[in-house]
Amino acid sequence: MKKEVKGKISLPSGELFSLNKNDNSTELVVTLLVEQEKVKIPTEILQHVIADALKEIIFSQLFPRPFIASAERTGAAIFRKELNFARNRLLEEIGQADYKIDPRELLFRGYQDYPLPVEQNVEFTRELETIFKKRSFLYNNHPEVLNDFADIIGGDYTVTSNDELYYLPQGKRVKLSMLESSSAVRSLLDIGFYLKHEAQLGDLLIIDEPELNLHPENQRRVARLFARLINLGIKVFITTHSDYIIKELNTLIMLNHDKPHLKRIAEEEGYQKSELISAEQIKVYIAEEKDIQREGNKRKTKCQSLTLANIDPEMGIEPRSFDTTIEQMNRIQEAIVWGED
């Protein structure tokens, strides 16, 4: 496989071993950089490192590079410093340990019960000082996307040389910590840093509940942001309970036709060509309960399933579960208003 791999694995006491694979070579070379008697590296750690390197070599070319923003991302934003302190204490203990305990077990003691997306959110938030120094392809080639994101949060994020994270409101000479900032600012923190400092063409951006803590108007603007990212070459996967996001995506689909009145509406309402999207670019799955009849069994059983939703090129997505609830609410309110008659 034509991919060069180079890297080193380190602990506070120093570098332990390196990984190397040359272009067109089938060999991954693991080199121990210190005397094994001094470090006594557990075999399990070595196995995990080699397995991770192989996953990078084999699968990174087959699948898009994922970035996950979990629904627990606001907590990681608030407690990032405490998480740093906890991890640093563990690393110090590893450096001083006599290796009668498993260092890998000690290192991940505080994280082993969390789902992978949450662990990755924590790790990403801990590394913001380093991430802040990088520039994404959006930063270099599409700053207008970052400007739109800044308008959504009403400001920008910054990290100082002392690893202090702040939110800078637009037009105000003040900086706010995450505790002082709104929940919306915290919920979009990971996404903002990803867009500005990490995003690459072909990435897969995964967001659990992008509507988290957002005003309906900003939910609409986030949907338009997703459409722009898709058109620029980033795949977007979301799970949502937001009717506003679905309806805004529908608007982008419905406006994406060469008709004079649609062009007029798009111009009047401030939609840009880069935000419009076609029905073929979107797939929607609805989580719902269905009757399933298994082979060899005459009885049907109810189970949770994902059903592919219909997307009409003219009318957009058919969100059945949302429509049912909205229709029920409308019926009740109509009965309240007109019930006396």
Legacy VTK file of the C-alpha trace (Angstrom):
# vtk DataFile Version 3.0
C-alpha trace
ASCII
DATASET POLYDATA
POINTS 341 float
0.000 0.000 0.000
1.425 3.380 -0.995
1.415 5.110 2.356
4.338 6.269 4.482
3.955 5.972 8.250
6.216 7.577 10.830
5.602 8.162 14.512
6.919 7.884 18.036
5.231 6.797 21.271
6.321 8.623 24.420
5.698 8.816 28.154
6.877 11.599 30.504
10.078 9.624 31.053
10.944 9.814 27.343
10.380 8.242 23.943
9.655 4.508 24.044
9.488 3.269 20.452
8.978 4.392 16.884
6.822 3.201 13.975
8.019 3.347 10.370
6.737 2.102 7.020
8.145 3.288 3.709
6.196 3.919 0.510
5.293 0.697 -1.338
6.598 -1.430 1.549
4.483 -4.116 3.201
6.486 -4.025 6.448
5.676 -1.975 9.540
8.862 -1.621 11.606
8.487 -1.143 15.379
11.765 -0.010 16.977
12.298 0.043 20.731
14.190 3.245 21.607
15.259 2.303 25.151
16.461 -0.836 26.876
13.482 -3.095 27.533
14.769 -3.955 31.010
14.404 -0.291 32.000
10.846 0.259 30.833
9.340 -3.254 30.919
6.704 -2.419 28.319
3.684 -4.692 28.769
3.001 -6.817 25.713
-0.605 -5.601 25.673
0.494 -1.981 25.104
2.748 -3.004 22.239
-0.088 -5.009 20.673
-2.487 -2.066 20.927
0.001 0.346 19.349
0.702 -1.969 16.430
-3.036 -2.601 15.956
-3.732 1.156 15.891
-0.971 1.692 13.326
-2.340 -1.082 11.126
-5.833 0.410 11.295
-4.390 3.744 10.183
-2.435 2.170 7.317
-5.171 -0.138 6.018
-8.444 1.647 6.662
-7.617 5.353 6.471
-7.594 5.164 2.668
-10.918 3.279 2.533
-13.038 5.398 4.855
-13.349 9.160 5.382
-11.590 10.684 8.365
-14.300 11.011 11.037
-14.831 13.802 13.521
-17.503 13.200 16.175
-19.300 15.867 18.230
-21.276 13.963 20.855
-24.335 15.237 22.716
-22.149 15.464 25.871
-19.808 18.028 24.283
-20.918 20.921 26.512
-19.637 19.150 29.626
-16.234 18.538 28.054
-15.991 22.260 27.252
-16.645 23.269 30.872
-14.395 20.715 32.596
-11.487 20.574 30.141
-8.979 21.896 32.707
-10.076 19.403 35.354
-9.745 16.615 32.806
-6.224 17.841 32.049
-5.265 17.722 35.722
-6.675 14.218 36.098
-4.778 12.912 33.076
-1.530 14.631 34.141
-1.714 12.994 37.577
-2.101 9.601 35.918
0.872 10.245 33.623
3.033 11.283 36.565
2.023 8.132 38.407
2.978 6.046 35.364
6.395 7.721 35.238
7.027 6.903 38.890
5.483 3.425 38.878
7.534 0.281 39.320
5.294 -1.394 36.703
3.731 -3.839 39.110
0.514 -2.437 37.668
-0.587 -2.264 34.044
0.254 1.303 32.854
-2.393 1.180 30.130
-5.064 0.260 32.680
-3.924 3.136 34.897
-3.835 5.622 32.014
-7.403 4.954 30.964
-8.862 4.272 34.403
-10.947 7.449 34.349
-12.237 6.963 30.801
-12.976 3.276 30.305
-16.682 3.559 31.141
-17.411 6.292 28.582
-18.586 5.702 25.003
-15.971 6.267 22.288
-17.523 9.570 21.019
-17.380 11.019 24.541
-13.772 9.905 25.005
-12.852 11.510 21.695
-14.632 14.739 22.664
-12.696 14.846 25.923
-9.407 14.201 24.140
-10.140 16.820 21.475
-11.027 19.431 24.081
-7.867 18.690 26.048
-5.730 19.292 22.947
-7.213 22.677 21.976
-3.968 24.588 22.573
-2.216 22.443 19.952
-5.216 22.308 17.613
-5.525 26.119 17.733
-2.186 26.431 15.906
-3.393 24.457 12.872
-5.333 25.746 9.850
-8.058 23.822 8.030
-8.737 23.921 4.280
-11.784 26.076 5.110
-9.540 28.609 6.858
-7.210 28.716 3.857
-9.715 28.538 0.998
-13.227 29.316 2.276
-13.071 31.926 5.066
-16.659 32.946 4.262
-17.840 29.666 5.822
-15.999 30.486 9.044
-17.468 33.998 8.981
-20.957 32.516 8.773
-20.178 30.239 11.710
-18.885 33.239 13.699
-22.204 34.987 13.035
-24.083 31.958 14.397
-22.218 32.017 17.720
-21.898 35.820 17.725
-18.144 35.808 18.157
-15.066 33.598 18.078
-13.036 31.202 20.223
-9.424 31.685 21.257
-6.830 29.770 23.263
-4.029 31.642 25.037
-0.422 30.499 25.365
-1.320 29.399 28.907
-3.971 27.036 27.486
-6.842 29.253 28.650
-9.963 28.922 26.494
-12.121 32.016 25.909
-15.101 33.139 23.888
-14.780 36.589 22.286
-18.191 38.229 21.581
-18.358 40.266 18.377
-17.956 44.030 18.848
-17.107 43.804 22.562
-13.732 44.191 24.238
-14.286 41.312 26.623
-13.389 37.655 26.790
-15.534 35.076 28.541
-14.602 31.692 29.952
-16.736 28.692 29.032
-18.465 28.916 32.410
-19.388 32.529 31.638
-20.492 31.768 28.061
-23.906 30.602 26.902
-24.742 26.923 26.519
-25.053 27.504 22.750
-21.451 28.777 22.610
-20.291 25.689 24.507
-22.325 23.260 22.391
-20.736 24.568 19.167
-17.170 24.718 20.533
-15.940 21.413 19.082
-17.595 22.085 15.738
-16.069 25.566 15.571
-12.546 24.311 16.285
-12.983 21.481 13.810
-14.102 23.816 11.015
-11.331 26.358 11.586
-8.407 24.133 12.515
-9.007 20.506 11.511
-11.390 20.143 8.534
-10.051 18.386 5.444
-11.653 17.523 2.117
-13.439 14.176 2.274
-13.914 14.222 6.068
-16.960 12.743 7.773
-18.418 15.213 10.297
-20.695 13.388 12.765
-22.868 15.485 15.092
-25.297 14.132 17.660
-28.163 16.609 18.073
-26.730 19.711 16.370
-29.752 21.641 17.657
-28.463 21.292 21.219
-29.124 24.592 23.097
-29.695 26.526 19.861
-32.450 29.062 19.168
-34.704 27.983 16.245
-33.187 30.651 13.989
-29.682 29.315 14.646
-30.913 25.767 14.023
-31.933 26.935 10.549
-28.537 28.587 10.019
-26.723 25.429 11.128
-28.694 23.434 8.531
-27.545 25.885 5.859
-23.966 25.531 7.117
-24.203 21.744 6.744
-25.379 22.141 3.146
-22.385 24.377 2.371
-19.993 21.828 3.883
-21.519 19.043 1.797
-21.156 21.121 -1.359
-17.502 21.768 -0.459
-16.683 18.069 -0.047
-17.254 17.249 3.641
-19.705 14.454 4.405
-22.119 15.294 7.245
-23.946 12.746 9.395
-26.373 14.028 12.043
-28.996 12.651 14.388
-31.690 15.192 15.148
-35.043 15.808 16.799
-35.288 19.269 15.245
-38.164 20.014 12.900
-36.466 23.359 12.167
-33.376 21.647 10.737
-35.451 19.291 8.589
-37.673 22.084 7.282
-34.664 24.255 6.457
-33.049 21.402 4.539
-36.355 21.064 2.690
-36.212 24.751 1.801
-32.696 24.317 0.402
-33.877 21.382 -1.714
-37.004 23.183 -2.947
-35.068 26.320 -3.924
-32.488 24.350 -5.872
-34.342 24.501 -9.205
-33.957 26.728 -12.241
-37.229 28.634 -11.950
-37.520 32.443 -11.949
-39.766 32.680 -8.881
-37.441 30.399 -6.873
-34.437 32.561 -7.755
-36.398 35.623 -6.690
-37.364 34.058 -3.343
-33.790 32.915 -2.693
-32.476 36.428 -3.331
-35.165 38.106 -1.211
-34.604 35.715 1.716
-30.806 35.855 1.566
-30.061 32.304 0.398
-26.802 31.762 -1.469
-26.213 29.328 -4.312
-23.556 27.561 -2.226
-26.230 26.656 0.352
-28.680 25.010 -2.029
-28.658 21.245 -2.214
-30.289 18.534 -4.289
-32.425 15.641 -3.072
-29.815 13.209 -4.424
-27.223 14.547 -1.964
-29.259 13.656 1.122
-30.475 10.440 2.726
-32.763 10.452 5.774
-33.591 7.526 8.032
-36.472 7.666 10.506
-36.229 5.730 13.785
-39.611 4.096 14.293
-41.264 0.961 15.607
-42.168 -1.598 12.949
-43.797 -5.021 12.819
-41.189 -7.541 11.670
-41.979 -11.110 10.672
-38.944 -13.313 10.957
-38.373 -16.211 8.611
-40.054 -19.382 9.871
-42.163 -17.481 12.399
-45.825 -16.701 11.657
-46.096 -14.098 14.418
-44.974 -10.532 13.884
-42.895 -8.819 16.562
-42.434 -5.117 17.156
-38.897 -3.767 17.050
-37.105 -0.486 16.553
-35.978 0.066 12.990
-34.490 2.688 10.679
-36.704 3.376 7.672
-35.477 5.252 4.623
-37.577 8.397 4.246
-38.925 9.595 0.930
-37.251 12.753 -0.420
-39.133 14.498 -3.185
-37.022 16.712 -5.500
-39.731 19.383 -5.387
-41.072 19.126 -1.806
-38.109 17.750 0.147
-38.014 15.277 3.045
-41.110 13.581 4.402
-40.503 13.523 8.191
-43.442 11.361 9.283
-42.630 11.251 12.995
-42.354 15.055 13.204
-45.469 15.676 11.127
-47.590 13.399 13.313
-46.658 15.296 16.482
-47.115 18.728 14.885
-50.517 17.761 13.449
-51.610 16.503 16.868
-50.574 19.766 18.538
-52.366 21.809 15.868
-55.523 19.735 16.315
-55.526 20.274 20.086
-54.957 24.024 19.763
-57.686 24.355 17.130
-60.065 22.548 19.482
-59.126 24.933 22.298
-59.703 28.017 20.129
-62.814 26.864 18.272
-64.168 24.243 20.683
-67.011 26.394 21.996
-68.596 26.548 18.553
LINES 1 342
341 0 1 2 3 4 5 6 7 8 9 10 11 12 13 14 15 16 17 18 19 20 21 22 23 24 25 26 27 28 29 30 31 32 33 34 35 36 37 38 39 40 41 42 43 44 45 46 47 48 49 50 51 52 53 54 55 56 57 58 59 60 61 62 63 64 65 66 67 68 69 70 71 72 73 74 75 76 77 78 79 80 81 82 83 84 85 86 87 88 89 90 91 92 93 94 95 96 97 98 99 100 101 102 103 104 105 106 107 108 109 110 111 112 113 114 115 116 117 118 119 120 121 122 123 124 125 126 127 128 129 130 131 132 133 134 135 136 137 138 139 140 141 142 143 144 145 146 147 148 149 150 151 152 153 154 155 156 157 158 159 160 161 162 163 164 165 166 167 168 169 170 171 172 173 174 175 176 177 178 179 180 181 182 183 184 185 186 187 188 189 190 191 192 193 194 195 196 197 198 199 200 201 202 203 204 205 206 207 208 209 210 211 212 213 214 215 216 217 218 219 220 221 222 223 224 225 226 227 228 229 230 231 232 233 234 235 236 237 238 239 240 241 242 243 244 245 246 247 248 249 250 251 252 253 254 255 256 257 258 259 260 261 262 263 264 265 266 267 268 269 270 271 272 273 274 275 276 277 278 279 280 281 282 283 284 285 286 287 288 289 290 291 292 293 294 295 296 297 298 299 300 301 302 303 304 305 306 307 308 309 310 311 312 313 314 315 316 317 318 319 320 321 322 323 324 325 326 327 328 329 330 331 332 333 334 335 336 337 338 339 340
